[in-house]
């Protein structure tokens, strides 16, 4: 990797149209620092700048290195989107400064870059681009699945070894970092997500964590939802969770929500999934409803749930029968695994004193 960067540095140094910042020493240790920008008034989104640097003279600034000498006196103005150095990736004269074009996102935004640099910095791009065949600009590379802002953040990291992360797009950048195998960028995104985690973001972050097997992030998200259960259950992100992401939540004893509200939330979740997948509600709910603790409901609540379940099937009949059995025997059937354990947010009911498994 270092030898590739050294080769590219000397190649660019030979070009009379470019100015390069000095290279840092090879043996320097990497260090991570976080610098937060001031929050704009009445603006919910936070913006931070995370930098990875090397100890020594300075860090390579590839984007600035590709600015013509005539532009060095006054730096290019920021675009309204705040792209900064990334404005060079969408230059009006790309043929002068780049040799590869990407067509990115649903907007089909053209983004221009440099094949040699991307191949040296990222194995994904090395495999994707391959060797250049012949002179001139090759055919554009279409990347329709990745959002433009996330792709530009990836390029900024590859060019400058630093990245500006924003709350609204950090999960998309994290997804791209995982898919492209960029370990350092992934760690930066994870650190940023933890700092800005809130009710609106937490379910989306949980889904990303479950999808890509990010264990520490998943644990952090579950702990946050356990502490803010009622608010999190009302978000759009909760309704869009996959069944594997919802399961660990429903298995938690620490949710600060009553079981009646949790049943309603599960029904809403299943309805959304049924509409998206064009499948019956009961079929969508099947992987998760077993974790609902129906025995915690009072007899009147259980009767109302049974009546509603006849009109819109959600819960298997045998699961409701098990709950009635707990009421009839006035004990939790721990031997058969009936879910009678109270959660942290379970409201007290008269029959709870007969359950075998109280909340600890």
CORMO-V900414 format. One record per pair of residues at least 4 apart in sequence whose C-alpha atoms are under 7 Angstrom apart, sorted by the first residue. I is the first residue (numbers start at 0). J is the second residue. Records with the same first field share a line. If there is no record, write none. Layout:
I: J / J
This chain:
0: 4 / 119 / 120
1: 5
2: 6
3: 7 / 119
4: 8 / 119
5: 9
6: 10
7: 11
8: 12
9: 13
11: 17
12: 17 / 19
16: 67 / 68
17: 64 / 65 / 66 / 67 / 68
18: 64 / 68
19: 64
20: 59 / 60 / 64
21: 56 / 57 / 59
22: 57 / 58 / 59
23: 53 / 55 / 56 / 57 / 58
24: 55
27: 53 / 54 / 55
28: 53 / 54
29: 51 / 52 / 53
30: 51 / 52 / 53
31: 50 / 51
32: 49 / 50
33: 48 / 49 / 50
34: 47 / 48 / 49
35: 46 / 47 / 48
36: 46 / 47
38: 42 / 45
44: 166 / 167
45: 165 / 166
46: 164 / 165 / 166
47: 163 / 164 / 165
48: 162 / 163 / 164
49: 161 / 162 / 163 / 187
50: 160 / 161 / 162
51: 160 / 161
52: 58
53: 58
59: 159
60: 64 / 158 / 159
61: 65 / 158 / 159
62: 84 / 158 / 159
65: 96
66: 70
67: 71
70: 74
77: 81 / 82 / 83
78: 82 / 83
82: 86
85: 151 / 155
86: 90
88: 110 / 111 / 112
89: 109 / 110 / 111
93: 97 / 111
94: 98
97: 111 / 112 / 113
98: 112 / 113 / 114 / 136
99: 111 / 112 / 113 / 114 / 136 / 137 / 139
100: 109 / 110 / 111 / 112 / 139 / 140
101: 109 / 110 / 111 / 139 / 140 / 141 / 142
102: 107 / 108 / 109 / 110 / 139 / 140 / 141 / 142
103: 107 / 108 / 109 / 141 / 142 / 143 / 145 / 146 / 147
104: 108 / 142 / 143 / 144 / 145 / 146 / 147
105: 143
113: 117
114: 118
115: 119
116: 120
117: 121 / 124 / 125 / 157
118: 122 / 124 / 125
120: 157
121: 125
122: 126
123: 127 / 179
124: 128
125: 129
145: 149 / 150
146: 150
147: 151
148: 152
149: 153 / 168 / 171 / 172
150: 154
151: 155
152: 156 / 162 / 163 / 172
153: 157
154: 158
155: 159 / 161 / 162
156: 160 / 161 / 162
164: 169
165: 169
166: 195
168: 172
169: 173 / 188
170: 174 / 204
171: 175
172: 176
173: 177 / 185 / 188
174: 178
175: 179
176: 180 / 181 / 184 / 185
177: 181 / 185
181: 185
182: 186
183: 187
184: 188
185: 189
186: 190
187: 191
188: 192
189: 193
190: 194
191: 195
192: 196
196: 200 / 201
197: 201
198: 230 / 231
199: 234
200: 204
201: 205 / 220
202: 206 / 236 / 237
203: 207 / 236
204: 208
205: 209 / 217 / 220 / 244
206: 210 / 240 / 244
207: 211
208: 212 / 213 / 214 / 216 / 217
209: 213 / 217 / 244
213: 217
214: 218
215: 219
216: 220
217: 221
218: 222
219: 223
220: 224
221: 225 / 248
222: 226
223: 227
224: 228 / 231
225: 253 / 254 / 255
226: 254 / 255
227: 231 / 255
228: 232 / 254 / 255 / 256
229: 233 / 256
231: 237
232: 237 / 264
235: 239
236: 240
238: 268 / 271
240: 244 / 245
241: 245
242: 246 / 286 / 287
245: 249
246: 250 / 287
247: 251
249: 290 / 291
250: 290
252: 341 / 342 / 343
253: 342 / 343
254: 342 / 343 / 344
255: 343 / 344
256: 260 / 261 / 344 / 345
257: 261 / 344 / 345 / 346
258: 262 / 292 / 295 / 296 / 345
259: 263 / 296
260: 264
261: 265
262: 266 / 291
263: 267
264: 268
265: 269
266: 270
267: 271
268: 272
269: 273 / 280 / 283 / 284
270: 274 / 280
271: 275
272: 276 / 283
273: 277 / 278 / 279 / 280 / 283
278: 282 / 283
279: 283
280: 284 / 313
281: 285 / 312 / 313 / 314
284: 288 / 313
288: 314
292: 338 / 339
293: 319 / 322
294: 322 / 325 / 338 / 339
295: 339
296: 300 / 301
297: 301 / 348
298: 302
299: 303
300: 304
301: 305
302: 306
303: 307
304: 308
305: 309
306: 310
307: 311
308: 312 / 313 / 314
314: 318
315: 319
316: 320
317: 321
318: 322
319: 323
320: 324
321: 325 / 337
322: 326
323: 327
324: 328
325: 329 / 330 / 331 / 332
329: 353 / 354
330: 353 / 354 / 355
331: 337 / 339 / 354 / 355 / 356
332: 336 / 337
333: 337
339: 354 / 356
340: 356 / 357 / 358
341: 345 / 357 / 358
342: 358
343: 358
347: 351
